[in-house]
């Protein structure tokens, strides 16, 4: 007997038809598709995600002047749970996990045995024995191997848990209006559970914009009702849905880096000279040298002691107003010093800014004679421009509202 699907197609053929859908849809896709005036989609971890929804520039300004809603469901999420979850993560992470208390989040990174960064991400401590790790790349086999010998369970919950980033100055007032009582008590990098549709929604005061903002995680089945709850509360708070292009502008202004965009992760690097240690991508501050052991510890400390670190990641301010994305950086206009990985004209900082990876010793001092080689299209012809650049601190600006507690009622 042949079992048929509801459409009259044999079920065995339906099961083999997955290849026709090139990208999966997130739990929030029905709401995003209804707002997608530009029909501008891209592939994020195998999911259909919006690059823009209505207007890239106006979406950016929604982040900085009102509230913006961004679907982070495709972000890889791991549940790490058990009596020895802390001990397992202590072995893996470069930061001290024992200092991360329940109800807190911290930004961290993890390395291979040679001290090269495998990825960076956020570690949420949901309880004494339960963590959630959010990151860009997939690491389940590596995490399972790292957990061998520990009383710990590691599971990929990417598809089970839907996520939203709510960012912007009115985000706090919006959540309060939506009925999340006690949201005003969350400090930067705090997290707490709130009630939604008879179940929990985890809200953390975190984000990727350098602005006041929150991230919300809920069971996929409750995703659309959470969206609708926020959307209704946001009608008077200027809430807008945004795509990645707007978020990317904000993250560059905040000086945040993206794996396999601003640095190549150890598992993805094809060439041996493309891998990076934490100190080479601006993450040296999080390495806890007092920890007795973690992956890559010996290699990282040896490189520091011997002075063999080859690269440095810096913020640049570039002359003029033409973004220097993917421009080559030169020292004294002659010797190649590195490459720009991200660049924009910043509407908030009113500066031409960039993130660049430079070969040491370039970038170690703000007095370096640095230039960037920019090619700009002018009437169907590329024009080469050599513009001065100087090393400046990241983030490129700081907003007091990001950390003010309680946040202002915008």
Secondary structure, DSSP 8 states (H G I E B T S, - for coil): ---B-TTSSBHHHHHGGGGG--SB--TTHHHHHHH-SS-EEEEETTEEEEEESS-HHHHHHHHHHSEEEEE-TTSEEEEEESTTHHHHHHHHBSS-GGG--TTEEEEEEEE-TTSBEEEEEEEEE-SSSEEEEEESS--HHHHHHHTTTSS-EEEE-TTTEEEEEEESTTHHHHHHHTT-TTGGG--TTBEEEEEETTEEEEEES--SSSSSEEEEEEEGGGHHHHHHHHHHHTTTTTEEE--HHHHHHHHHHTT---BTTTB--TTT--SGGG--BGGGGT-GGG--TTSS--TTHHHHHHHHHHT---EEEEEEEESSSS--TT-EEEETTTEEEEEEEEEEEETTTTEEEEEEEEETTTTSSTT--EEEEEEEE-SSSEEEEEEEEEEE-SSS---GGGT-SS----
